[in-house]
Amino acid sequence: MSKEKIQLSEALEDIMPSEYQEMVATATFGNEDRSWKDIGSSKELIEQHSLCAGCPESIAFRYILSSIPAPEDTVFVGSTGCTSLVFPMVGVQNIHSLFGNQNAVASGLKRALKVRFPDVNKDVIVLAGDGATVDIGLDMTMQSWFRQENFTTICFDNELYANTGGQESGLMQKGFVSKMAPMGKKFEKVRLPEIAFEAGCHYVACLTVSKPNRVEKAIRNAVYVAREFGPTYVQLYTPCILEIGKQSMEGLDEMKDAEAIGGRFVMKEFMTDEVKEFLKEKDAEQKARKKAAKAAVSA
Amino acid sequence: MEQYVVKPGPEAFLPPAAASMGIVLPDPGEAHYEGRIIDEEDAYEQIARKLLGAKVPTIFPGPLVLWKWNEKAGKKAEAIRELANALPARLIPMADYRPKYPKIDPEVEINPNHPNLTIWHNKIDACIFVGVHCHQANLALKIIRGGTDCFTIALCAQAGHEDACASFRDINVEKIKKLTETVKRLKSEGVESQALPFTQIKMTRAGRVA
């Protein structure tokens, strides 16, 4: 399956709005080595978004969409929050689930897709905020890990309930004062990456979205490992600039500060030894593919 | 209770669902016209006459025919183009169902979330929905009946639409062609198209060219 799936009917092609004709011509569907470098030239990677100006989540969204290896065979499962505002703008299948239920919905979906399409890798990716993943939906999140469901969970960690005005979340840092948590957070940020690994995730990464290469690698690793081994988890720091009192231009600096030595989001990865070996092989395969492609172009 | 008639609006901000007013879907071999069940053979002529009598007849093809999911979809698209040429009728696509931000261009597309904008802008008085998924068609048909005076026709591949003013069921390439033939026959018998002169829209990757 590839770009052949998104062909227009010839008889009506010339009445289709330009953006659809453009998407058919330039979409990266079918190219396993698509990357964040395709952002800006591919319609399916969110041409416009409905988030606040300068929102790091919009950057994260673009990096994720450009990193997934097979968008035409991927279904996202989202939850209520800022993420749900973007999905209508995305050329990838997605389901909006009830708040907190996303990992339960994804479990059923992944199993159904396995039965319906036994010969195709159908990737299911949960994409939800920290409230849905760690607070209200923690039961569903962890149970899916215990059950070793073959899908990736991505958490957009903005350390509070941004969409509803800044309530305290489990992933908020200790002592942080927000609009709806004026007394300051009383306990430590939940260490979900560590918990995820202990709970059975085969690959876990925690990072900011300041560096596209890193995000791309983490997302691809997570998807590949989920196909072969079991659950994977990626936690991305996507600060809500409005709720932490920053300007539109300051999101990137905030992420860089958070990932500096001693910061809350110094990049960390956990994986089993088998996964380490598997990812090495995947890297070698990708390098070989790229080399072959380069050779074909120069020939 | 009096028989409810599914007439063009504007009926109300929130028109009642026709099904809740006692309108039932046609059985195979039947169609419905303003909520009355009629024989499918009669429906071809009644619908063709309605389209020929309209000033701005318009076809709204949806994703099921705009995109070539399979060979059948491509053939349906061809049949729709033939029907548009025979009438003549404008073709305005319902390319997908997302709410369009920041705004829709009502001259070249229609959206199920605010179809009235396209109807109002182009002064459309009779339209055909074809290749639109059931729930989105129901949504659009109700909004149109609520806020506009457009006569809606559904060429439905499933069981038909109560909320359309007229509806075929089990539509396929042959049935679309038969509707086209009926239009041609009526024209040859002297029924003139009342359509105002227009130029069919033409889009390219770079933008609108006609």
Chai-1 contact restraints between the chains, C-beta under 6 A:
chainA,res_idxA,chainB,res_idxB,connection_type,confidence,min_distance_angstrom,max_distance_angstrom,comment,restraint_id
A,Q7,B,K68,contact,1.0,0.0,6.0,A-B,restraint_1
A,S9,B,K68,contact,1.0,0.0,6.0,A-B,restraint_2
A,S9,B,A73,contact,1.0,0.0,6.0,A-B,restraint_3
A,S9,B,G74,contact,1.0,0.0,6.0,A-B,restraint_4
A,S9,B,A77,contact,1.0,0.0,6.0,A-B,restraint_5
A,A11,B,A77,contact,1.0,0.0,6.0,A-B,restraint_6
A,A11,B,E78,contact,1.0,0.0,6.0,A-B,restraint_7
A,A11,B,R81,contact,1.0,0.0,6.0,A-B,restraint_8
A,L12,B,P61,contact,1.0,0.0,6.0,A-B,restraint_9
A,L12,B,L66,contact,1.0,0.0,6.0,A-B,restraint_10
A,L12,B,A77,contact,1.0,0.0,6.0,A-B,restraint_11
A,D14,B,K202,contact,1.0,0.0,6.0,A-B,restraint_12
A,I15,B,L91,contact,1.0,0.0,6.0,A-B,restraint_13
A,I15,B,P93,contact,1.0,0.0,6.0,A-B,restraint_14
A,I15,B,I201,contact,1.0,0.0,6.0,A-B,restraint_15
A,M16,B,P93,contact,1.0,0.0,6.0,A-B,restraint_16
A,P17,B,A95,contact,1.0,0.0,6.0,A-B,restraint_17
A,P17,B,V108,contact,1.0,0.0,6.0,A-B,restraint_18
A,P17,B,E109,contact,1.0,0.0,6.0,A-B,restraint_19
A,P17,B,M203,contact,1.0,0.0,6.0,A-B,restraint_20
A,S18,B,M203,contact,1.0,0.0,6.0,A-B,restraint_21
A,S18,B,R205,contact,1.0,0.0,6.0,A-B,restraint_22
A,S18,B,G207,contact,1.0,0.0,6.0,A-B,restraint_23
A,Y20,B,A95,contact,1.0,0.0,6.0,A-B,restraint_24
A,Q21,B,R205,contact,1.0,0.0,6.0,A-B,restraint_25
A,E22,B,R205,contact,1.0,0.0,6.0,A-B,restraint_26
A,P88,B,R98,contact,1.0,0.0,6.0,A-B,restraint_27
